[in-house]
């Protein structure tokens, strides 16, 4: 990241949620049992103009709310990374489902 230009630091946050097995796991470092969880949430930062991506949040059984997203954006801003937009899993599924039907997913630029 230190060699990235300002343009290279433009990014999009994408949010994914997936169902996971309801199992318990033992973490020996803090000596605790983890789980069971039903859903895993992941937020990825992806370069808009340069090909890069980084996981910036992993959580379990949480709804993605502004009290989770805003601190992520603030931490990225501390690294001079500018978040231009946020995409949810639903938006991505709709876009890629309609990708072959370009006339249905194209929008006219308003400017």
Residue pairs with C-beta under 8 A, 6 or more apart in sequence:
1 9
1 79
1 81
4 50
6 80
6 82
7 49
7 50
8 47
8 49
8 50
8 52
9 79
9 80
9 81
9 82
10 47
10 48
10 49
10 82
10 84
11 45
11 46
11 47
11 48
11 76
11 81
11 82
11 83
11 84
12 45
12 46
12 48
12 83
12 84
12 85
12 86
12 87
13 43
13 44
13 45
13 46
13 56
13 69
13 72
13 73
13 83
13 85
13 86
13 87
14 43
14 44
14 46
14 86
14 87
14 88
14 89
14 92
15 41
15 42
15 43
15 64
15 86
15 87
15 88
15 89
16 41
16 42
16 43
16 44
16 89
17 39
17 40
17 41
17 42
17 64
17 89
18 39
18 40
18 42
19 38
19 39
20 37
20 38
20 39
20 40
20 60
22 35
22 36
22 37
22 38
23 35
23 36
24 33
24 34
24 35
24 36
25 33
25 34
25 35
26 32
26 33
26 34
27 33
27 34
35 60
37 60
37 61
38 61
39 60
39 61
40 58
40 59
40 60
41 57
41 58
41 59
41 60
41 62
41 64
42 55
42 57
42 58
43 55
43 56
43 57
43 58
43 64
43 68
43 69
43 72
44 53
44 54
44 55
44 56
45 53
45 54
45 56
45 76
45 81
45 83
46 52
46 53
47 53
48 84
56 72
56 75
56 76
57 68
57 72
59 68
62 68
64 88
69 86
73 83
76 82
76 83
77 83
95 105
98 104
98 105
99 105
